[in-house]
Amino acid sequence: MRRALAMTLVGVSVVIVIALGAGNLIATRLYGVSPRDPAVMSGCAAVLMVVAIIACLAPARRATRIDPNTILRAE
């Protein structure tokens, strides 16, 4: 779980840097929002983090319900 969160944080930081660079390219198409609006950037990052956590929780919960002896015998 920690590794997934660390990878998500790295991904979010890389995407924010790319979004800041690309914001100037699409500034003419944004209506009512500046290309470097901190509220929009932090909102998008928060949504991405929540989705990543939810995506990690489902397989982790399923894996904790399986008996390790059953898995080791199956292989």
Distance bins in CASP14 RR format, pairs under 12 A and 6 or more apart:
PFRMAT RR
TARGET T0000
AUTHOR 0000-0000-0000
RMODE 2
METHOD distances of the structure
MODEL  1
1 7 0 0 0 0 0 1 0 0 0 0 0
1 8 0 0 0 0 0 1 0 0 0 0 0
1 52 0 0 0 0 0 1 0 0 0 0 0
1 53 0 0 0 0 1 0 0 0 0 0 0
1 55 0 0 0 0 0 1 0 0 0 0 0
1 56 1 0 0 1 0 0 0 0 0 0 0
1 57 0 0 0 0 1 0 0 0 0 0 0
1 58 0 0 0 0 0 1 0 0 0 0 0
1 59 0 0 0 0 0 1 0 0 0 0 0
1 60 1 0 0 1 0 0 0 0 0 0 0
1 61 0 0 0 0 0 1 0 0 0 0 0
1 63 0 0 0 0 0 1 0 0 0 0 0
1 64 0 0 0 0 0 1 0 0 0 0 0
2 8 0 0 0 0 0 1 0 0 0 0 0
2 9 0 0 0 0 0 1 0 0 0 0 0
2 53 0 0 0 0 0 1 0 0 0 0 0
2 56 0 0 0 0 0 1 0 0 0 0 0
2 60 0 0 0 0 0 1 0 0 0 0 0
3 9 0 0 0 0 0 1 0 0 0 0 0
3 10 0 0 0 0 0 1 0 0 0 0 0
3 52 0 0 0 0 0 1 0 0 0 0 0
3 56 0 0 0 0 1 0 0 0 0 0 0
3 60 0 0 0 0 0 1 0 0 0 0 0
4 10 0 0 0 0 0 1 0 0 0 0 0
4 11 0 0 0 0 0 1 0 0 0 0 0
4 49 0 0 0 0 0 1 0 0 0 0 0
4 51 0 0 0 0 0 1 0 0 0 0 0
4 52 1 0 0 1 0 0 0 0 0 0 0
4 53 0 0 0 0 1 0 0 0 0 0 0
4 54 0 0 0 0 0 1 0 0 0 0 0
4 55 0 0 0 0 1 0 0 0 0 0 0
4 56 1 0 1 0 0 0 0 0 0 0 0
4 57 0 0 0 0 1 0 0 0 0 0 0
4 58 0 0 0 0 0 1 0 0 0 0 0
4 59 0 0 0 0 1 0 0 0 0 0 0
4 60 0 0 0 0 1 0 0 0 0 0 0
5 11 0 0 0 0 0 1 0 0 0 0 0
5 12 0 0 0 0 0 1 0 0 0 0 0
5 48 0 0 0 0 0 1 0 0 0 0 0
5 49 0 0 0 0 1 0 0 0 0 0 0
5 50 0 0 0 0 0 1 0 0 0 0 0
5 52 1 0 0 1 0 0 0 0 0 0 0
5 53 1 0 0 1 0 0 0 0 0 0 0
5 55 0 0 0 0 0 1 0 0 0 0 0
5 56 1 0 0 1 0 0 0 0 0 0 0
5 57 0 0 0 0 0 1 0 0 0 0 0
5 60 0 0 0 0 0 1 0 0 0 0 0
6 12 0 0 0 0 0 1 0 0 0 0 0
6 13 0 0 0 0 0 1 0 0 0 0 0
6 49 0 0 0 0 0 1 0 0 0 0 0
6 52 0 0 0 0 0 1 0 0 0 0 0
6 56 0 0 0 0 0 1 0 0 0 0 0
7 13 0 0 0 0 0 1 0 0 0 0 0
7 14 0 0 0 0 0 1 0 0 0 0 0
7 48 0 0 0 0 0 1 0 0 0 0 0
7 49 0 0 0 0 0 1 0 0 0 0 0
7 52 0 0 0 0 1 0 0 0 0 0 0
7 53 0 0 0 0 0 1 0 0 0 0 0
7 55 0 0 0 0 0 1 0 0 0 0 0
7 56 0 0 0 0 1 0 0 0 0 0 0
8 14 0 0 0 0 0 1 0 0 0 0 0
8 15 0 0 0 0 0 1 0 0 0 0 0
8 45 0 0 0 0 1 0 0 0 0 0 0
8 46 0 0 0 0 0 1 0 0 0 0 0
8 47 0 0 0 0 0 1 0 0 0 0 0
8 48 1 0 0 1 0 0 0 0 0 0 0
8 49 1 0 0 1 0 0 0 0 0 0 0
8 50 0 0 0 0 0 1 0 0 0 0 0
8 51 0 0 0 0 1 0 0 0 0 0 0
8 52 1 0 1 0 0 0 0 0 0 0 0
8 53 1 0 0 1 0 0 0 0 0 0 0
8 54 0 0 0 0 0 1 0 0 0 0 0
8 55 0 0 0 0 1 0 0 0 0 0 0
8 56 0 0 0 0 1 0 0 0 0 0 0
9 15 0 0 0 0 0 1 0 0 0 0 0
9 16 0 0 0 0 0 1 0 0 0 0 0
9 45 0 0 0 0 1 0 0 0 0 0 0
9 48 0 0 0 0 0 1 0 0 0 0 0
9 49 1 0 0 1 0 0 0 0 0 0 0
9 52 0 0 0 0 1 0 0 0 0 0 0
9 53 0 0 0 0 0 1 0 0 0 0 0
10 16 0 0 0 0 0 1 0 0 0 0 0
10 17 0 0 0 0 0 1 0 0 0 0 0
10 48 0 0 0 0 0 1 0 0 0 0 0
10 49 0 0 0 0 0 1 0 0 0 0 0
10 52 0 0 0 0 0 1 0 0 0 0 0
11 17 0 0 0 0 1 0 0 0 0 0 0
11 18 0 0 0 0 1 0 0 0 0 0 0
11 19 0 0 0 0 0 1 0 0 0 0 0
11 45 0 0 0 0 1 0 0 0 0 0 0
11 48 0 0 0 0 1 0 0 0 0 0 0
11 49 0 0 0 0 0 1 0 0 0 0 0
11 52 0 0 0 0 1 0 0 0 0 0 0
12 18 0 0 0 0 0 1 0 0 0 0 0
12 19 0 0 0 0 0 1 0 0 0 0 0
12 41 0 0 0 0 1 0 0 0 0 0 0
12 42 0 0 0 0 0 1 0 0 0 0 0
12 43 0 0 0 0 0 1 0 0 0 0 0
12 44 0 0 0 0 1 0 0 0 0 0 0
12 45 1 0 1 0 0 0 0 0 0 0 0
12 46 0 0 0 0 1 0 0 0 0 0 0
12 47 0 0 0 0 0 1 0 0 0 0 0
12 48 1 0 1 0 0 0 0 0 0 0 0
12 49 1 0 0 1 0 0 0 0 0 0 0
12 50 0 0 0 0 0 1 0 0 0 0 0
12 51 0 0 0 0 0 1 0 0 0 0 0
12 52 0 0 0 0 1 0 0 0 0 0 0
12 53 0 0 0 0 0 1 0 0 0 0 0
13 19 0 0 0 0 0 1 0 0 0 0 0
13 20 0 0 0 0 0 1 0 0 0 0 0
13 41 0 0 0 0 0 1 0 0 0 0 0
13 45 0 0 0 0 1 0 0 0 0 0 0
13 48 0 0 0 0 0 1 0 0 0 0 0
13 49 0 0 0 0 0 1 0 0 0 0 0
14 20 0 0 0 0 0 1 0 0 0 0 0
14 21 0 0 0 0 0 1 0 0 0 0 0
14 45 0 0 0 0 0 1 0 0 0 0 0
14 48 0 0 0 0 0 1 0 0 0 0 0
15 21 0 0 0 0 0 1 0 0 0 0 0
15 22 0 0 0 0 0 1 0 0 0 0 0
15 41 0 0 0 0 1 0 0 0 0 0 0
15 44 0 0 0 0 1 0 0 0 0 0 0
15 45 1 0 0 1 0 0 0 0 0 0 0
15 47 0 0 0 0 0 1 0 0 0 0 0
15 48 1 0 0 1 0 0 0 0 0 0 0
15 49 0 0 0 0 0 1 0 0 0 0 0
15 52 0 0 0 0 0 1 0 0 0 0 0
16 22 0 0 0 0 0 1 0 0 0 0 0
16 23 0 0 0 0 0 1 0 0 0 0 0
16 36 0 0 0 0 0 1 0 0 0 0 0
16 38 0 0 0 0 0 1 0 0 0 0 0
16 40 0 0 0 0 0 1 0 0 0 0 0
16 41 1 0 0 1 0 0 0 0 0 0 0
16 42 0 0 0 0 1 0 0 0 0 0 0
16 43 0 0 0 0 0 1 0 0 0 0 0
16 44 0 0 0 0 1 0 0 0 0 0 0
16 45 1 0 0 1 0 0 0 0 0 0 0
16 46 0 0 0 0 0 1 0 0 0 0 0
16 48 0 0 0 0 1 0 0 0 0 0 0
16 49 0 0 0 0 0 1 0 0 0 0 0
17 23 0 0 0 0 0 1 0 0 0 0 0
17 36 0 0 0 0 0 1 0 0 0 0 0
17 41 0 0 0 0 0 1 0 0 0 0 0
17 45 0 0 0 0 0 1 0 0 0 0 0
18 24 0 0 0 0 0 1 0 0 0 0 0
18 25 0 0 0 0 0 1 0 0 0 0 0
18 41 0 0 0 0 0 1 0 0 0 0 0
18 44 0 0 0 0 0 1 0 0 0 0 0
19 25 0 0 0 0 0 1 0 0 0 0 0
19 26 0 0 0 0 1 0 0 0 0 0 0
19 30 0 0 0 0 0 1 0 0 0 0 0
19 35 0 0 0 0 1 0 0 0 0 0 0
19 36 0 0 0 0 1 0 0 0 0 0 0
19 37 0 0 0 0 0 1 0 0 0 0 0
19 38 0 0 0 0 0 1 0 0 0 0 0
19 40 0 0 0 0 1 0 0 0 0 0 0
19 41 1 0 0 1 0 0 0 0 0 0 0
19 42 0 0 0 0 0 1 0 0 0 0 0
19 43 0 0 0 0 0 1 0 0 0 0 0
19 44 1 0 0 1 0 0 0 0 0 0 0
19 45 0 0 0 0 1 0 0 0 0 0 0
19 48 0 0 0 0 0 1 0 0 0 0 0
20 26 0 0 0 0 0 1 0 0 0 0 0
20 27 0 0 0 0 0 1 0 0 0 0 0
20 34 0 0 0 0 0 1 0 0 0 0 0
20 35 1 0 0 1 0 0 0 0 0 0 0
20 36 1 0 0 1 0 0 0 0 0 0 0
20 37 0 0 0 0 0 1 0 0 0 0 0
20 38 0 0 0 0 0 1 0 0 0 0 0
20 40 0 0 0 0 0 1 0 0 0 0 0
20 41 1 0 0 1 0 0 0 0 0 0 0
20 44 0 0 0 0 0 1 0 0 0 0 0
20 45 0 0 0 0 0 1 0 0 0 0 0
21 27 0 0 0 0 0 1 0 0 0 0 0
21 35 0 0 0 0 1 0 0 0 0 0 0
21 36 0 0 0 0 1 0 0 0 0 0 0
21 41 0 0 0 0 0 1 0 0 0 0 0
22 29 0 0 0 0 0 1 0 0 0 0 0
22 30 0 0 0 0 0 1 0 0 0 0 0
22 35 0 0 0 0 1 0 0 0 0 0 0
22 36 0 0 0 0 0 1 0 0 0 0 0
22 41 0 0 0 0 0 1 0 0 0 0 0
23 29 0 0 0 0 1 0 0 0 0 0 0
23 30 1 0 0 1 0 0 0 0 0 0 0
23 33 0 0 0 0 0 1 0 0 0 0 0
23 34 0 0 0 0 1 0 0 0 0 0 0
23 35 1 1 0 0 0 0 0 0 0 0 0
23 36 1 0 0 1 0 0 0 0 0 0 0
23 37 0 0 0 0 1 0 0 0 0 0 0
23 40 0 0 0 0 0 1 0 0 0 0 0
23 41 0 0 0 0 0 1 0 0 0 0 0
24 30 0 0 0 0 0 1 0 0 0 0 0
24 34 0 0 0 0 0 1 0 0 0 0 0
24 35 1 0 1 0 0 0 0 0 0 0 0
24 36 0 0 0 0 1 0 0 0 0 0 0
25 35 0 0 0 0 1 0 0 0 0 0 0
26 33 0 0 0 0 0 1 0 0 0 0 0
26 34 0 0 0 0 0 1 0 0 0 0 0
26 35 1 0 0 1 0 0 0 0 0 0 0
26 36 0 0 0 0 0 1 0 0 0 0 0
27 33 0 0 0 0 1 0 0 0 0 0 0
27 34 1 0 0 1 0 0 0 0 0 0 0
27 35 1 0 1 0 0 0 0 0 0 0 0
27 36 0 0 0 0 1 0 0 0 0 0 0
27 37 0 0 0 0 0 1 0 0 0 0 0
28 35 0 0 0 0 1 0 0 0 0 0 0
29 35 0 0 0 0 1 0 0 0 0 0 0
30 36 0 0 0 0 0 1 0 0 0 0 0
30 37 0 0 0 0 1 0 0 0 0 0 0
30 40 0 0 0 0 1 0 0 0 0 0 0
32 39 0 0 0 0 0 1 0 0 0 0 0
32 40 0 0 0 0 0 1 0 0 0 0 0
33 39 0 0 0 0 1 0 0 0 0 0 0
33 40 1 0 1 0 0 0 0 0 0 0 0
33 41 0 0 0 0 0 1 0 0 0 0 0
33 43 0 0 0 0 0 1 0 0 0 0 0
33 44 0 0 0 0 0 1 0 0 0 0 0
34 40 0 0 0 0 1 0 0 0 0 0 0
34 41 0 0 0 0 0 1 0 0 0 0 0
35 41 0 0 0 0 1 0 0 0 0 0 0
36 42 0 0 0 0 0 1 0 0 0 0 0
37 43 0 0 0 0 1 0 0 0 0 0 0
37 44 0 0 0 0 0 1 0 0 0 0 0
38 44 0 0 0 0 0 1 0 0 0 0 0
38 45 0 0 0 0 0 1 0 0 0 0 0
39 45 0 0 0 0 0 1 0 0 0 0 0
39 46 0 0 0 0 0 1 0 0 0 0 0
40 46 0 0 0 0 0 1 0 0 0 0 0
40 47 0 0 0 0 0 1 0 0 0 0 0
41 47 0 0 0 0 0 1 0 0 0 0 0
41 48 0 0 0 0 0 1 0 0 0 0 0
42 48 0 0 0 0 0 1 0 0 0 0 0
42 49 0 0 0 0 0 1 0 0 0 0 0
43 49 0 0 0 0 1 0 0 0 0 0 0
43 50 0 0 0 0 1 0 0 0 0 0 0
43 51 0 0 0 0 0 1 0 0 0 0 0
44 50 0 0 0 0 0 1 0 0 0 0 0
44 51 0 0 0 0 0 1 0 0 0 0 0
45 51 0 0 0 0 0 1 0 0 0 0 0
45 52 0 0 0 0 0 1 0 0 0 0 0
46 52 0 0 0 0 0 1 0 0 0 0 0
46 53 0 0 0 0 0 1 0 0 0 0 0
47 53 0 0 0 0 0 1 0 0 0 0 0
47 54 0 0 0 0 0 1 0 0 0 0 0
48 54 0 0 0 0 0 1 0 0 0 0 0
48 55 0 0 0 0 0 1 0 0 0 0 0
49 55 0 0 0 0 0 1 0 0 0 0 0
49 56 0 0 0 0 0 1 0 0 0 0 0
50 56 0 0 0 0 0 1 0 0 0 0 0
50 57 0 0 0 0 0 1 0 0 0 0 0
51 57 0 0 0 0 0 1 0 0 0 0 0
51 58 0 0 0 0 0 1 0 0 0 0 0
52 58 0 0 0 0 0 1 0 0 0 0 0
53 60 0 0 0 0 0 1 0 0 0 0 0
54 60 0 0 0 0 0 1 0 0 0 0 0
54 61 0 0 0 0 0 1 0 0 0 0 0
55 61 0 0 0 0 0 1 0 0 0 0 0
56 62 0 0 0 0 0 1 0 0 0 0 0
56 63 0 0 0 0 0 1 0 0 0 0 0
57 63 0 0 0 0 0 1 0 0 0 0 0
57 64 0 0 0 0 0 1 0 0 0 0 0
58 64 0 0 0 0 0 1 0 0 0 0 0
58 65 0 0 0 0 0 1 0 0 0 0 0
59 65 0 0 0 0 0 1 0 0 0 0 0
59 66 0 0 0 0 0 1 0 0 0 0 0
60 66 0 0 0 0 0 1 0 0 0 0 0
63 70 0 0 0 0 0 1 0 0 0 0 0
63 71 0 0 0 0 1 0 0 0 0 0 0
64 71 0 0 0 0 0 1 0 0 0 0 0
65 71 0 0 0 0 0 1 0 0 0 0 0
66 72 0 0 0 0 0 1 0 0 0 0 0
66 73 0 0 0 0 0 1 0 0 0 0 0
66 74 0 0 0 0 1 0 0 0 0 0 0
67 73 0 0 0 0 1 0 0 0 0 0 0
67 74 0 0 0 0 0 1 0 0 0 0 0
68 74 0 0 0 0 0 1 0 0 0 0 0
68 75 0 0 0 0 0 1 0 0 0 0 0
69 75 0 0 0 0 0 1 0 0 0 0 0
END
